[in-house]
Amino acid sequence: MTNSISGRRRSKLVTAWRWFWSPSGRYSLGAIFVIGGIAGIVFWGGFNTFMEFSNTQTFCISCHEMRDFVYAEYKGSVHDKNKTGVRAICSDCHVPKPWGEKLVRKIKATNELFHKIKGSVSTREKFEAARLELASNVWRTMKNNDSRECRNCHSFTSMNLEKQKRRARKFHGEAPKNNETCIDCHQGISHNLPDGWEDAYDKAIGQ
């Protein structure tokens, strides 16, 4: 009885295997599956490689708007040069680390390609006119996600408050109790602040 059941199972496996490799039009189903799998791996590898390349500083400053306006302000800032030698580039502050959130951010970034083609900030005058809106968008995002990208490097729980200056020690000690996040105090840490930014910040975060 046991041998009979084992035989039927083997027979079913053989039938399934033959079906898997049976011709379907020009190619067998197995060949289509294998080729499709290889193509999927190649596509995924290429897609992920390009997505990671788009996080490099070389890519970020490949257009003159970023290089001449934004990057020029970043150079020499505390995120570019500091006593510890720890450096944060564009993507460290503006692109999420978790893969899902990163993909969403990249999809949203296609809107920036539209404005590149349109020339929305192609000149210094256009950029300065849009600075307040651009900054408000970043502030709003950082406030809503609890300054997630800042926390990749900075954490209230890891701070040694005793080694900080009195003013910083006071604010960093009180911030968690007041539900404050990094961007509440550190606007303009790497870029120039727009005129009227104080009121604009409160509006951006809904206060």
C-alpha positions as CSV (number, residue, x, y, z in Angstrom):
1,M,0.0,0.0,0.0
2,T,2.8,2.4,1.0
3,N,4.7,1.5,-2.2
4,S,1.6,2.2,-4.2
5,I,1.2,5.7,-2.7
6,S,4.9,6.5,-3.2
7,G,4.6,5.4,-6.8
8,R,1.6,7.6,-7.5
9,R,3.5,10.6,-5.9
10,R,6.5,10.0,-8.1
11,S,4.2,9.7,-11.1
12,K,2.6,13.0,-10.3
13,L,6.0,14.7,-9.9
14,V,7.2,13.3,-13.2
15,T,4.0,14.5,-14.9
16,A,4.4,18.0,-13.3
17,W,8.0,18.1,-14.4
18,R,7.2,17.2,-18.0
19,W,4.4,19.8,-18.0
20,F,6.7,22.4,-16.7
21,W,9.1,21.8,-19.5
22,S,6.5,21.1,-22.1
23,P,6.4,23.3,-25.3
24,S,4.3,26.4,-25.1
25,G,4.2,27.9,-28.6
26,R,7.9,28.3,-29.4
27,Y,9.4,27.8,-25.9
28,S,8.7,25.5,-23.0
29,L,7.2,26.8,-19.9
30,G,10.4,26.0,-17.9
31,A,12.5,27.9,-20.4
32,I,10.2,30.9,-20.2
33,F,10.4,30.7,-16.4
34,V,14.2,30.6,-16.3
35,I,14.7,33.3,-18.8
36,G,12.1,35.5,-17.1
37,G,13.8,34.9,-13.7
38,I,17.2,35.9,-15.1
39,A,15.7,38.9,-16.8
40,G,14.1,39.9,-13.5
41,I,17.3,39.6,-11.6
42,V,19.2,41.7,-14.2
43,F,16.5,44.4,-14.2
44,W,16.3,44.5,-10.5
45,G,20.1,44.7,-10.2
46,G,20.2,47.5,-12.7
47,F,17.4,49.4,-11.2
48,N,18.8,49.2,-7.7
49,T,22.3,50.1,-8.9
50,F,21.0,53.2,-10.6
51,M,18.9,54.2,-7.6
52,E,21.9,54.0,-5.4
53,F,24.0,56.0,-7.9
54,S,21.3,58.7,-7.8
55,N,22.1,59.0,-4.1
56,T,25.8,60.0,-4.8
57,Q,26.9,63.6,-4.5
58,T,28.2,63.4,-8.1
59,F,24.7,62.8,-9.3
60,C,23.1,65.4,-7.0
61,I,25.3,68.2,-8.3
62,S,25.3,67.1,-12.0
63,C,22.8,69.9,-12.8
64,H,23.9,73.5,-12.5
65,E,21.0,74.5,-10.3
66,M,22.2,72.2,-7.5
67,R,25.9,72.8,-8.1
68,D,25.8,76.6,-8.3
69,F,23.1,77.4,-5.8
70,V,22.5,74.6,-3.2
71,Y,25.9,72.9,-3.2
72,A,27.7,76.2,-3.1
73,E,26.0,77.0,0.2
74,Y,26.6,73.5,1.6
75,K,30.4,73.7,1.1
76,G,32.1,74.8,4.2
77,S,29.0,74.2,6.4
78,V,29.1,72.0,9.5
79,H,27.9,69.0,7.5
80,D,30.7,69.4,4.9
81,K,33.6,70.2,7.2
82,N,33.8,69.8,11.0
83,K,36.3,68.8,13.7
84,T,35.1,65.2,13.8
85,G,35.5,64.6,10.0
86,V,32.1,63.0,9.8
87,R,30.5,64.3,6.6
88,A,26.8,64.2,5.5
89,I,26.1,64.6,1.8
90,C,22.8,65.6,0.0
91,S,21.2,62.1,0.2
92,D,22.1,61.6,3.9
93,C,19.7,64.5,4.7
94,H,17.2,64.3,1.9
95,V,16.7,60.6,1.0
96,P,15.3,58.0,3.5
97,K,17.4,55.0,4.3
98,P,14.5,52.4,4.4
99,W,14.1,51.0,0.9
100,G,10.3,51.5,0.7
101,E,10.4,55.1,1.7
102,K,13.5,55.6,-0.5
103,L,11.5,54.3,-3.5
104,V,8.6,56.6,-2.7
105,R,11.0,59.6,-2.5
106,K,12.6,58.7,-5.9
107,I,9.2,58.5,-7.5
108,K,8.3,61.9,-6.1
109,A,11.6,63.2,-7.4
110,T,10.4,62.8,-11.0
111,N,8.5,66.0,-10.4
112,E,11.9,67.7,-10.1
113,L,12.8,66.5,-13.6
114,F,9.7,68.3,-14.9
115,H,10.8,71.5,-13.2
116,K,14.4,71.0,-14.6
117,I,13.0,70.8,-18.1
118,K,10.7,73.7,-17.4
119,G,13.5,75.8,-16.0
120,S,11.7,76.7,-12.8
121,V,14.9,77.5,-10.9
122,S,17.3,77.8,-13.8
123,T,18.6,81.2,-12.7
124,R,19.7,82.7,-9.4
125,E,16.7,85.0,-9.5
126,K,14.2,82.2,-10.1
127,F,15.9,80.1,-7.4
128,E,15.7,82.9,-4.8
129,A,12.1,83.5,-5.7
130,A,11.3,79.8,-5.0
131,R,13.6,79.4,-2.0
132,L,10.9,80.0,0.6
133,E,8.6,77.4,-0.9
134,L,11.3,74.9,-1.4
135,A,12.5,75.3,2.2
136,S,9.0,75.0,3.5
137,N,8.5,71.7,1.7
138,V,11.6,70.3,3.3
139,W,10.7,71.6,6.8
140,R,7.2,70.1,6.6
141,T,8.6,66.7,5.6
142,M,11.2,66.7,8.3
143,K,8.7,67.8,10.9
144,N,6.2,65.1,9.9
145,N,8.8,62.3,10.0
146,D,10.4,63.4,13.2
147,S,13.6,64.5,11.5
148,R,14.2,60.8,10.5
149,E,17.2,61.5,8.2
150,C,18.8,63.7,11.0
151,R,18.4,60.7,13.4
152,N,20.5,58.5,11.1
153,C,23.5,60.3,12.7
154,H,22.0,62.2,15.7
155,S,20.0,60.8,18.6
156,F,18.8,62.4,21.8
157,T,19.4,59.2,23.7
158,S,23.0,59.0,22.5
159,M,23.9,62.6,23.4
160,N,26.3,63.2,26.3
161,L,24.7,66.3,27.5
162,E,27.4,66.9,30.1
163,K,29.9,67.5,27.3
164,Q,27.7,70.1,25.5
165,K,27.7,73.8,26.0
166,R,25.1,75.0,28.6
167,R,22.7,76.4,26.0
168,A,22.8,73.2,23.9
169,R,22.5,71.1,26.9
170,K,19.4,73.0,28.0
171,F,17.6,72.7,24.7
172,H,18.5,69.1,23.9
173,G,17.4,68.1,27.4
174,E,14.0,69.7,27.1
175,A,13.3,68.8,23.4
176,P,12.0,65.3,24.0
177,K,9.7,66.5,26.8
178,N,8.3,69.2,24.5
179,N,7.8,66.9,21.5
180,E,10.4,68.9,19.5
181,T,12.5,67.5,16.8
182,C,15.8,68.4,15.1
183,I,14.3,70.7,12.5
184,D,12.5,72.8,15.1
185,C,15.8,74.4,16.0
186,H,18.2,73.6,13.2
187,Q,16.7,75.2,10.1
188,G,19.4,76.5,7.7
189,I,22.1,74.3,9.1
190,S,23.5,73.7,5.6
191,H,21.7,76.2,3.4
192,N,20.9,79.9,3.5
193,L,17.5,80.8,5.1
194,P,14.9,82.7,3.0
195,D,13.6,86.1,4.0
196,G,10.7,85.7,6.4
197,W,11.6,82.2,7.3
198,E,10.4,82.3,10.9
199,D,6.7,82.8,10.0
200,A,7.0,80.5,7.0
201,Y,8.3,77.7,9.2
202,D,5.4,78.0,11.6
203,K,3.0,77.9,8.7
204,A,4.8,74.9,7.1
205,I,4.4,72.8,10.2
206,G,0.9,74.0,10.9
207,Q,1.5,76.3,13.9
